[in-house]
Amino acid sequence: MLSGDHLDVDVLRRELVRPGGLWQAVEVVDRTGSTNADLAERARRGAPAGSVLLTDFQDAGRGRQGRTWVAPRGSGVAMSVLLRPSGVDHSRWTWLPLLAGLAVVEGVRRAADVPAVLKWPNDVLVGERKLCGILAERVETPSGPACVVGMGLNVWLSAEELPVPTATSLALLAAERGPGHRPPSRNALIATMLAALELLVDRWEDLEDDSLFAASYLRRCATVGRRVRVLLAGGVEVEGHADAIDDSGRLLVRTPAGLQAFSAGDVVHLRNG
């Protein structure tokens, strides 16, 4: 690990928790298997919406399609948040992981000054290298359905510690800028990302027109406008040109069989030509 910093729960609570705000509880645990699994279980036991769970070491982190990974202690942000949108039809909840991706992009741009973008649906990239992954899961609770959103941001990982060769970390990106550059603290990153997510969720709850969020997402999306391969369940693959994001957050891909809309799937960016 290139360096590290300390997660300070008191600092995070002062920055995030306020009366009437989205974030109502912040907890940091020393170690866990998965913050998403833990927070989902707490939600089933009645944890309030706006709960935030972080850990310094996660040994069974989960991604899409059941992928798992382990990162060195203190090397990144492993965080899950519990959302229960107020007065929002469940059909619109497909936007929650996309809003989380947009919040991470805006947060790291502001806090770390790196040109982060989105690969649909919610992988955060710098160039073509993955910086952060996001996983959203619906959970049934005593107060009704809720959504747990997990975010895993690479901060202090060295090149040898990256989960895949196509990933990167804020420390590596800072080193590329020259001596004296280093990432902001994880506390600053977390506070900035969650402040951005609060603003986005508040606006999304207030508005019924998701076309505004589709436009905001498109401005940070590196997928639209290029050739892609969409990997679906069961080994199905679809290739075509990513044309747009619709008002439901789906990726519209023009294929030889016509325009197809995807609400889920892994995307591979291909060379245009």
N, C-alpha and C positions, 0 to 999 in steps of 0.2 A: 504494500500500500504506500502511496506517495507521501501522504501526511494524514491529517485527521483533525477533527475538532469535536467539541463536547455538545451533546444535545442537552439543552437547559429547559426543563419543563416550566419553570417559573417565568422565564423570558417568553416562552411561547404562549403561556396563558395570558400574560400581560398584553401581548401583541394581538391576540386573536379573540379572547373571550370577553364579551361585553353584553350588557342587557339588551335584548332585542336583536342581537346579532345571530348569524347563522351558527357559529361555532360556540357550543355550550360546555364542552368538556374536553380537555386535552390530557392524555396520559402517555407516558414513555415507560416502556418495559425494557429490562436489560436484554432479554432473549425470548424468542418465541418461534414456533414453526411457521406460522403465516398470520400476518396482521389481518388479512381478509377473513380467514376462518375464525380467528378469535373475536373480531368485531361482529361478525355475523352471529356467533353464539351469544354474545352479549346483547345484541339486538333482540334475539329470541327471548332473552330473559328480561327485556324491558328497558335497555339502554336508550337514552333519548336521542332523537335526531340531532345532528350537529356534534356527535361524538367523534373525536379524533384519536387514533391509536398509532403510536410510533414505536419502533424498536431499534436498538443498536446492532442487533444480530438476528437474522431470520434464516433458519436452516431448512425451511420447506416452502420458500416463496413460490407462488403459482402464477403462471401466465395463461394465455389463451391455449386451448386445445390440450390442457393438462400438463404443459411444460413446467418444470421446476428448476430452481437454481439456488446456489448459495454464494453469498458475497462475504468478503472479510469483515470482521467487526468494525463498525464505525466508518465504513467506506462509502456509504451512500445514504439516501433517504428511503426508508421502507415505511410506508405510511398508508393507512386506510381511514376513510371517512364514511360516516353514516348519514345518508340523505333520505328525507321523506318529504318530497315536494308537496307544497300546500296548494290544494285546489287545482292540480294539474292532472289532466286525463292521462291514464296509464299508457295510452298509445304514444304519448310524447316522451316517455321516459327513455326511449332510444337515444335521446340527445344527451343524457347524463354523461356517458363515457366520452362523448365528443367534447362536451363543455369542459370536462376534466383535462382532456388533452390540450385544449385551447388555453386553459388556465396555466398549465405547466409551461407551455411555450411562452406565454406572456410573462410568467414569473421568472424564468431563467433568462429571458431577454433583458428584463429590467435589472435583476439582481446580479447576473453574471456577464451581461453584455455579449452574449453569443447569439448568432443568427439561427436560432432554433426554428424548425418547421414541423409540419405534421405529415406523416404518411398515414393515409386513411386505414382504419378508422381513428386510431389514437396513439400510434407510436410516435415518439418525439425524436426527430433526427437533427443532426448538424451535418450538412452535406448529405451523404448517404449513410452516415454512421449513426447507429441507434444510441440515444442518450437516456431514454426513459420509456418504460412500458407501463401500460395501464390495464387493469382488469376490473370490470363492473359486474356485480352479481346481485340479483334480486333475492330478497330474504323475507319470509313471512314472520311478522312480529305480533305481539299482543295488541298493538295499535294499528295493525294493518300492514300492507306491503311496504318495504323500504328498499333502498339500494345501498350496497356497500361498494365503494370505489377504492381500489388499491393502486398506489403509485410507487414505482421503484426507479429512483433516479441515481445514476452513477455519478458520484462526486469525486472520491479520492482514489479510485481504482487505477492501478498501473496497467500497462498494456498486457502484461502476463496474467493479470487477474480478471480481465474482461470475460464475460460469459461466452461471447462469440467473437471471432476476428473482425466482424463488421460493426462492433459496438465502439463506443468511446466514453470518456468521462470528462467532467469539467476540469479536473486537474490536468489531463492530457491536453485539452484544448487550451488551457492557460499556458502550459509549457510551450506550445507551438507559437504563442505570441511573444515569447522571449523571457529572459531573466526578470525576476521581480513580479511577474504575474502569477496570481493564485486565485482559486475560486473563493467566492464569499462563504461565510459560515453556513453550515446546514440549518442553523436557526433562522438566518436571514432568508435562505431559499424557501424554507417551509412557510414562514410568515408571508412572504411575497406571493408564493403560489396559492396559498389558501385565501389570501385577501382577494386575489384575482378570481378565484373560483366563487367566492361569496358574491362578488359583484355580478358575475355572469349568471349564477343561479337566481339571484334576486330579480334581475331583469327578465330572465326566462320565465319565472313564475308569474310576473306581472303582465307579460305580453302573450298574446295568443298567436301571433304571426311569426312562425319559425323561419320565415324567409330571411329575416334580419340576421339570425344566427348562422344560417347557411352562407350568407354573404361574408360574415366575419370569419367563419371557418375557412372559406375559400381563399381569403387573403393570406392565410398561413399554411395552406395545403400544397405540398409538393407533388401530390399524386395526379391531380386534375391537369389535363393537357399533355399527358404522356402515355406511352404504351405500357400496359400492365398485364400481369398474370395474377388472377384471383384463385387462391387455393381454398377449396371448399371441403366440407366433411365428406368422408368416403373416398378421398383421393381424386375428386373431380377438380379439373383445372379449366379455367376459362381465360382466353387471351383477347385483348382488344384495346381500344383507346378510351382512357378515362375522360369522359366528356364533362361531367358536372357532379355536384352534390345537390340532391333534391331537398325539399323542405322537411323531410323526415330524417335527413342525415344519411340517406342511402347513397352509395356510389353508383353513378350511371355510366356504364361501359358500353361503347359501340363495338359490337362483334359481327362476324360474318352472318350470324343468325338474326341480327337486329340489336336494338338497344335493350340492355338488360340492367336491372336494378338489384344491387346487393346490399343487404342489411348487416351481413356478417361475412367474415372470411379474412384470410391472410393475403396481403398484396405484395407482389414482387414488382419492383420498378424495372422496366426493360428499356433498352436503348431505343429511341425513336428512329424510324427509318423504314 
